[in-house]
Amino acid sequence: MSNTEDLRQKSDDQLSAELTELKREAFNLRFQAATNQLERPARVQEVRRTIARIKTLQSERTRAAAAKA
C-alpha cells in the first residue's frame, strides 16, 4: 500500500492536519449523500479508510513512545 507508506513518512503534525482535513471532507460528503448530490460515492469509503489509517498510525506511535519511556 503506497498510501500507508506515504502516511508513515509524515510527521505527527502533518498527520494531525491531514486528519482534520479528512474529517471536514467526510462531514461534507455526508451532507452531499443526504441531498443526493454525491459525484463519487466511492470517495466516502476512501476518506473513511484513510482516517482509520491515520488514527492507527497515531496510536502505534503513541504506544511506541510509551514503550521507550
N, C-alpha and C positions, 0 to 999 in steps of 0.2 A: 504494500500500500504506500504509494508515494505521498498521499495526503497525510498519513500518520508520520512519516519520516519528516515531512516539511514542518509539521507541528512540533515535533521533538526538537528541532533546531531553533525554535523561537524561545525567547526569554519569558520569564514569568509575567512581566508587564505586558509583553506583546500578546501573550495568550489571554490575559485578562481583558485586554482591549478588544481582541477578536471575539471573545465570548460575549461581551456586552453588545457588540455589533450584531452578532448572530442572533442573540435573544431579541433584539429590536426587529430584525428581519423576520424571525419566527412569529412575532406578535403581528406584524403587518400581513404576513401570509395567512394567518388565521382569519383576519378580517376579510381579506380577499376571498378566502374559501367560503366564508359565511355569506358573502354577497355574490357568489358565483362569478368572480372576476379573475380567477387564477389563470395565468397564461401557461405556467408549467407546474402542474400538480406534483410532479416528482420532486420539485425543489423543496417542498415541505419536509419530505423524508431525508433529503440530503442535509438540510440545515439541522434537523434533529440529531442525526448521526454525528455530524461534526461537533455539535455542542457536547454530545456524550463523550466523544474522543478527547476534547479539551478538558472536560471535567475529570476524566480518567487520568490523563497526564498530570493534572494538578494534584490529584490525590496521591499518585505514585511519587511525585516529587516531595510532597509533604511527608509521606511515610519514610522516604529515603533520608530526608533531613532529620527526622525524629530519630532514626536508627543511628545516625552519626553522632548525635548529641548525647 
